[in-house]
Amino acid sequence: MSAVTDTVRVAAPGNAISQSFRDSMVVAKRNLIRMSRIPEMLIFGLIQPIMFVVLFTYVFGGSIQVGSSTSTQAYREFLMAGIFAQTVTFATAGAGAGIADDMHKGLIDRFRSLPMARGAVLTGRTIADLVQTALTLVVLAVVALIVGWRTHENLGKVLAGFGLLLLLGYAFSWIGALIGLSVRTPEAATSGGLIWLFPLTFISNAFVDANHLPTFLRHIAEWNPFSATVQASRELFGNLPPGFNASGAWPMQHPVWASLIWSVVIILAFRTLAVRKYRSATA
């Protein structure tokens, strides 16, 4: 076994990258097949965002002011980018629980016994989670269209908005991976993956205009990576309500760039930490 490991470690950089990619795709395929055999995972993952769409649209829609409007239609279009972003970030809990489950069952140790790239196990898992998140977004977008959500920009900008949402979801899946490797049970990973997401998503511009928040919370919301992606998606969807004025904070004035920078920084930081944790946790 040590001979195989040593061979992998001294492989040429090009071969190492190629092997890492192939191994990641194999692990991703394994996880996608597993997800397809448990369709309730996708169904249950859709229930909460659909409930948020219905509740916020029809219960709070006419009583929340965005920009200069309190109309239900204006709030519905303002809301959907926040719901989309919340959906992709809440997938973090599922990613963490899945990795914790694999750890608990000893599957990770079996992967370690194979001549495969160390980071491939986590990369494959996060890619599979990204595919599942994309499918969830498609279904949720159809539901949003049914309840009256509309975009007002060209197709390229709309797709770019969804691309930023998926990039944020992929970045957060690495946070979930680190949490899953740091706890002992899938239940703990689920709790650990959700407890910090609620303040992150609600102290933001997802459901209300951040300009209406108290000063201290408004500053947090303006520099929240979640808020940057929500604001960027609204701009790319053409869903900013009449009379809406973004704050002067840099992320709110340049939300697309802020969203890209935040997502890339999160991926780089937490992928490094997760792979390091993976090596020490399974050593």
C-alpha positions as CSV (number, residue, x, y, z in Angstrom):
1,M,0.0,0.0,0.0
2,S,2.8,2.4,0.9
3,A,4.4,1.7,-2.5
4,V,1.3,2.8,-4.3
5,T,0.9,5.9,-2.2
6,D,4.6,6.9,-2.8
7,T,4.1,6.4,-6.6
8,V,1.1,8.8,-6.6
9,R,3.0,11.4,-4.6
10,V,5.9,11.6,-7.0
11,A,3.8,11.6,-10.1
12,A,4.3,14.4,-12.6
13,P,2.2,17.6,-12.0
14,G,0.3,17.0,-15.2
15,N,-0.5,13.4,-14.5
16,A,-1.4,14.3,-10.9
17,I,-3.9,16.9,-12.1
18,S,-5.4,14.5,-14.6
19,Q,-5.7,11.7,-12.1
20,S,-7.3,14.0,-9.5
21,F,-9.9,15.1,-12.1
22,R,-10.7,11.5,-13.1
23,D,-10.9,10.4,-9.5
24,S,-13.2,13.4,-8.6
25,M,-15.5,12.5,-11.5
26,V,-15.7,8.9,-10.4
27,V,-16.6,9.9,-6.8
28,A,-19.1,12.5,-8.2
29,K,-20.8,9.8,-10.3
30,R,-21.0,7.5,-7.3
31,N,-22.7,10.2,-5.3
32,L,-25.1,11.1,-8.1
33,I,-26.1,7.5,-8.5
34,R,-26.7,7.3,-4.8
35,M,-28.8,10.5,-4.9
36,S,-30.9,9.1,-7.8
37,R,-31.8,6.1,-5.7
38,I,-33.0,8.3,-2.9
39,P,-35.4,10.7,-4.6
40,E,-36.9,11.9,-1.3
41,M,-33.6,13.8,-0.7
42,L,-34.5,16.1,-3.6
43,I,-38.2,16.2,-2.8
44,F,-37.6,17.2,0.9
45,G,-35.0,19.7,-0.3
46,L,-37.6,21.4,-2.4
47,I,-40.3,21.6,0.3
48,Q,-38.8,24.4,2.4
49,P,-37.9,26.8,-0.4
50,I,-41.4,26.4,-2.0
51,M,-42.9,27.1,1.4
52,F,-40.8,30.2,1.7
53,V,-41.9,31.4,-1.7
54,V,-45.6,30.9,-0.9
55,L,-45.5,32.3,2.6
56,F,-43.4,35.4,1.9
57,T,-45.3,36.1,-1.3
58,Y,-48.9,35.8,-0.1
59,V,-48.5,36.5,3.6
60,F,-46.0,39.3,3.7
61,G,-46.0,40.5,0.1
62,G,-48.3,43.4,0.5
63,S,-46.9,44.7,3.8
64,I,-43.2,45.0,3.1
65,Q,-41.9,48.0,1.2
66,V,-39.1,47.6,-1.2
67,G,-37.9,50.8,-2.9
68,S,-41.0,53.0,-3.3
69,S,-43.4,50.2,-3.8
70,T,-45.4,47.9,-1.5
71,S,-47.1,45.9,-4.3
72,T,-47.1,42.2,-4.1
73,Q,-45.6,41.9,-7.6
74,A,-42.7,44.1,-6.8
75,Y,-41.9,42.2,-3.6
76,R,-42.3,38.9,-5.4
77,E,-39.6,39.8,-7.9
78,F,-37.4,41.3,-5.1
79,L,-37.9,38.2,-3.0
80,M,-37.0,35.4,-5.5
81,A,-33.2,36.1,-5.7
82,G,-33.1,35.8,-1.9
83,I,-35.0,32.5,-2.0
84,F,-32.7,31.1,-4.7
85,A,-29.7,32.1,-2.7
86,Q,-31.1,30.7,0.5
87,T,-31.8,27.4,-1.3
88,V,-28.3,27.0,-2.6
89,T,-26.7,27.9,0.8
90,F,-29.0,25.6,2.8
91,A,-27.7,22.7,0.8
92,T,-24.6,23.1,2.9
93,A,-26.2,21.1,5.7
94,G,-26.9,18.2,3.4
95,A,-23.3,18.2,2.1
96,G,-21.9,18.1,5.6
97,A,-24.3,15.4,6.7
98,G,-23.4,13.2,3.6
99,I,-19.7,13.4,4.3
100,A,-20.2,12.8,8.0
101,D,-22.3,9.7,7.1
102,D,-19.5,8.4,4.9
103,M,-17.0,9.0,7.7
104,H,-19.3,7.3,10.2
105,K,-19.7,4.2,8.0
106,G,-16.0,3.9,7.3
107,L,-16.4,4.6,3.6
108,I,-13.8,7.3,3.7
109,D,-11.3,4.8,5.0
110,R,-12.0,2.5,2.1
111,F,-11.4,5.3,-0.3
112,R,-8.1,5.9,1.4
113,S,-7.0,2.4,0.7
114,L,-7.2,3.1,-3.0
115,P,-4.5,4.7,-5.2
116,M,-6.5,7.9,-5.7
117,A,-5.9,11.6,-5.1
118,R,-6.7,12.6,-1.6
119,G,-8.8,15.7,-2.5
120,A,-10.8,13.8,-5.0
121,V,-13.2,12.4,-2.4
122,L,-14.3,15.8,-1.3
123,T,-14.2,17.4,-4.7
124,G,-16.4,14.6,-6.1
125,R,-18.8,15.0,-3.3
126,T,-19.1,18.8,-3.7
127,I,-19.5,18.4,-7.5
128,A,-22.4,16.0,-7.0
129,D,-24.0,18.4,-4.5
130,L,-23.6,21.1,-7.1
131,V,-25.5,19.1,-9.7
132,Q,-28.3,18.4,-7.1
133,T,-28.5,22.1,-6.3
134,A,-28.8,23.0,-10.0
135,L,-31.7,20.6,-10.4
136,T,-33.4,22.1,-7.3
137,L,-32.9,25.6,-8.7
138,V,-34.6,24.6,-12.0
139,V,-37.6,23.2,-10.2
140,L,-37.8,26.2,-7.9
141,A,-37.5,28.6,-10.8
142,V,-40.5,26.9,-12.5
143,V,-42.5,27.3,-9.2
144,A,-41.5,31.0,-9.1
145,L,-42.7,31.5,-12.6
146,I,-46.0,29.9,-11.7
147,V,-46.6,32.3,-8.8
148,G,-45.8,35.3,-11.0
149,W,-42.0,35.9,-10.9
150,R,-40.6,37.3,-14.1
151,T,-37.2,38.4,-15.3
152,H,-36.6,41.6,-17.3
153,E,-33.1,41.1,-18.8
154,N,-31.8,39.1,-21.6
155,L,-31.2,35.3,-21.4
156,G,-27.4,35.8,-21.0
157,K,-27.8,37.9,-17.9
158,V,-30.4,35.6,-16.4
159,L,-28.1,32.6,-16.8
160,A,-25.2,34.6,-15.4
161,G,-27.4,35.3,-12.3
162,F,-28.0,31.6,-11.8
163,G,-24.3,31.0,-12.4
164,L,-23.4,33.2,-9.5
165,L,-26.0,31.5,-7.3
166,L,-24.5,28.1,-8.1
167,L,-21.0,29.4,-7.5
168,L,-22.1,30.6,-4.1
169,G,-23.7,27.2,-3.4
170,Y,-20.5,25.4,-4.5
171,A,-18.4,27.6,-2.2
172,F,-20.7,26.9,0.8
173,S,-20.6,23.2,0.1
174,W,-16.9,23.3,1.0
175,I,-17.9,24.8,4.4
176,G,-20.3,21.9,4.7
177,A,-17.5,19.5,3.9
178,L,-15.3,20.9,6.7
179,I,-18.2,20.7,9.1
180,G,-18.9,17.1,8.1
181,L,-15.3,16.1,8.7
182,S,-15.2,17.9,12.1
183,V,-18.2,16.2,13.8
184,R,-18.9,12.6,14.8
185,T,-22.4,12.0,13.5
186,P,-24.6,13.1,10.5
187,E,-27.1,14.6,12.9
188,A,-24.4,16.8,14.4
189,A,-23.4,17.8,10.9
190,T,-26.9,18.8,9.9
191,S,-27.3,20.9,13.1
192,G,-23.9,22.4,12.7
193,G,-24.6,23.2,9.0
194,L,-27.8,25.1,9.8
195,I,-27.2,26.9,13.0
196,W,-25.0,29.6,11.4
197,L,-27.0,29.8,8.1
198,F,-30.1,31.3,9.7
199,P,-28.4,34.5,10.9
200,L,-26.3,34.7,7.7
201,T,-29.4,34.6,5.4
202,F,-31.7,36.7,7.5
203,I,-29.2,39.5,8.4
204,S,-29.0,40.3,4.7
205,N,-30.9,41.9,1.9
206,A,-32.6,38.6,0.9
207,F,-36.1,39.3,2.4
208,V,-36.1,43.0,3.2
209,D,-34.4,46.1,2.0
210,A,-31.2,46.3,4.0
211,N,-31.5,50.1,4.2
212,H,-34.4,49.5,6.7
213,L,-32.2,47.6,9.1
214,P,-30.7,49.1,12.2
215,T,-27.3,50.7,11.5
216,F,-25.2,47.9,13.0
217,L,-27.1,45.2,11.2
218,R,-27.2,47.1,8.0
219,H,-23.4,47.2,7.9
220,I,-23.2,43.5,8.5
221,A,-25.8,42.9,5.7
222,E,-24.0,45.1,3.2
223,W,-20.7,43.1,3.6
224,N,-22.4,39.7,3.9
225,P,-21.2,37.5,0.9
226,F,-24.8,36.2,0.8
227,S,-26.1,39.7,0.3
228,A,-23.6,40.4,-2.6
229,T,-24.9,37.4,-4.5
230,V,-28.5,38.3,-3.9
231,Q,-28.0,41.8,-5.1
232,A,-26.0,40.7,-8.1
233,S,-28.8,38.2,-9.1
234,R,-31.4,40.9,-8.7
235,E,-29.5,43.2,-11.1
236,L,-28.9,40.4,-13.6
237,F,-32.6,39.3,-13.4
238,G,-33.8,42.9,-13.7
239,N,-35.7,42.5,-10.4
240,L,-34.7,45.7,-8.7
241,P,-38.0,47.5,-7.7
242,P,-38.9,51.0,-8.7
243,G,-37.2,53.6,-6.5
244,F,-34.7,51.2,-5.1
245,N,-31.4,52.7,-4.1
246,A,-28.6,50.4,-3.1
247,S,-26.4,51.6,-0.2
248,G,-23.0,53.2,-0.9
249,A,-21.1,50.1,0.4
250,W,-18.7,48.7,-2.2
251,P,-20.3,45.2,-2.4
252,M,-23.7,46.8,-3.0
253,Q,-22.4,49.1,-5.7
254,H,-20.4,46.3,-7.4
255,P,-22.4,43.2,-6.5
256,V,-21.3,41.0,-9.4
257,W,-17.6,41.5,-8.6
258,A,-18.2,41.2,-4.9
259,S,-20.1,38.0,-5.4
260,L,-17.3,36.5,-7.5
261,I,-14.6,37.5,-5.1
262,W,-16.4,36.2,-2.0
263,S,-17.2,32.9,-3.6
264,V,-13.6,32.3,-4.9
265,V,-12.1,33.3,-1.5
266,I,-14.5,30.9,0.3
267,I,-13.7,28.1,-2.1
268,L,-9.9,28.6,-1.8
269,A,-10.0,28.9,2.0
270,F,-12.4,26.2,2.9
271,R,-11.2,23.7,0.3
272,T,-7.7,24.0,1.8
273,L,-9.0,23.6,5.3
274,A,-11.3,20.7,4.4
275,V,-8.6,18.7,2.5
276,R,-6.2,19.2,5.4
277,K,-8.9,18.1,7.9
278,Y,-9.6,15.1,5.7
279,R,-6.0,14.0,5.8
280,S,-5.7,14.3,9.6
281,A,-9.2,12.9,10.3
282,T,-8.6,9.7,8.3
283,A,-4.9,9.3,9.1
